[in-house]
Amino acid sequence: MQLGAIEAGGTKFVCGIGDETGQIIEQIRIPTTTPTETLAGVTAFFKQHPVAAIGIGSFGPIGVNAKHRDFGYITNTPKAGWENFNFLGYIRTHLNIPVYWTTDVNVAAYGEYQLGAGKDIDNLVYFTVGTGIGAGVIYQGKFLRGFNHLEAGHILIKHLPTDHFAGVCPYHADCLEGLASGPALEQRFNAPAAELANRPEVWQLEATYIAQACVNYTLSYSPDRIVIGGGVMHQEQLFPLIREAFTNLLGHYTETPDVMNYIQRIKLNDDAGLTGCLLLANELIATGQTVGS
Amino acid sequence: MQLGAIEAGGTKFVCGIGDETGQIIEQIRIPTTTPTETLAGVTAFFKQHPVAAIGIGSFGPIGVNAKHRDFGYITNTPKAGWENFNFLGYIRTHLNIPVYWTTDVNVAAYGEYQLGAGKDIDNLVYFTVGTGIGAGVIYQGKFLRGFNHLEAGHILIKHLPTDHFAGVCPYHADCLEGLASGPALEQRFNAPAAELANRPEVWQLEATYIAQACVNYTLSYSPDRIVIGGGVMHQEQLFPLIREAFTNLLGHYTETPDVMNYIQRIKLNDDAGLTGCLLLANELIATGQTVGS
């Protein structure tokens, strides 16, 4: 059975086809311009490559609660043309197949949970540190959500008194994303993350903020594992620093699995999202649903 | 059917009997001294008042994961004599009836969820601001937990640069509990909370920290409602200040129900915990389980 995947990002859409094991067979990239133009490319791809169901992981915020009027919409994005756009409705109308609809970070979390660094556990926190910070929580096999999807990349954390950078989040200034995303690193240190590789003080500071996220996620979800992906995490030197800072900050207050096992890097890398989409599409077929979230 | 309830605190145990609707019929208080002495009083009470099942909400940290060796234990408390004490085992051995076992804050959350300020919703965050800060999350009718119970009263938050108080948490210094619990207020302002009632700057600062907790819980759980209890919250002037600070801090980033409805005070007050215990005991009977958590 051929299944479809759409990773919808603010700069590009990645569309893929694959099978029910999550294996990706083919993929294309389509620049994110207007909904009409971008989605014409998406539907053309899936008309050339018919699939039985599609999983979508979208940039957001999006509406994921089927009880709300904004279900299936991209809601209040600053991205021109996409605000209040009924993305799910468009895909269902034009392709007329079952569609699973969730956030971009959730599909990557699901890929990791099923086939990557979280495949042996019950409860996973996955978060990505890149252009933004986003977190997805899988609780007993399902996405944790409530009134809407989580936004735990924007939690408020302790702004170190020695760090005088104001933060880049347009909503919260110095929230986690405001202090520790890729753009925060670049603006604070006046250079792209890749050019800062040899400055240990940069990564010590970054690790302290990411470790605070790990502490708060531990206290808030008590997961079996925390998996971290995203562009900033290509700096592999971060992981030992994060584990050390995490252990110190948590102060042995609550029990976690051994930290080497507990805090891990993403395993599927750039394929995590598409893989998750394929597996979510497959679940719709398996359960006979026409729409999932 | 008569059911039992034990609210086990660090200074006193409250034992109650009641019915399957959560109605409390009789209760007694027993000082928390040694496990042997205190629990002799507890078992004597329930031998005089036979019950079909008991719900326990205990101070902690405790082990609530049945897969772990510390299941049923009070684990690493500084309370002399209670560290690594098999509380659940003791009760089951001495009373030989079904027992539901969870944290003190969870039983109060459950009482509020079923009969109090959360009775019309799916997903509730309840937290208590008193001697400590504890949070319980009810997700689709069940306690959210993972490797162990949550400890979201200790999350790291933004320590205001104008607040030079170091924090009282022995594990994390200036975590949420360290900055905003009753003892933090008393030490920072050199007077018990009740005597600070007429100092608006005290409550403005306290509201900012409690609002940060509400922001982080919103981003982390997206609940339908946040209910706040505990001794410090007897200062009712806090609620409008918390709602205002919450709205400003969240910056309309994610949608919540209307803030007046969203952030509410506890309704069952001191009865929330016993009520929750009774209802959890009743669920054991209804589902035919001998132990629950």
Interface residues (C-beta under 8 A of the other chain):
Chain A: P61 T75 N76 D122 N123 Y139 L144 R145 G146 F147 N148 H149 L150 E151 A152 H154 I155 L156 I157 K158 H159 P161 Y171 H172 D174 Q212 V215 N216 Y217 L219 S220 Y221 S222 P223 D224 L249 L250 G251 H252 Y253 T254 E255 T256 P257
Chain B: P61 T75 N76 D122 N123 Y139 L144 R145 G146 F147 N148 H149 L150 E151 A152 H154 I155 L156 I157 K158 H159 P161 Y171 H172 D174 Q212 V215 N216 Y217 L219 S220 Y221 S222 P223 D224 L249 L250 G251 H252 Y253 T254 E255 T256 P257
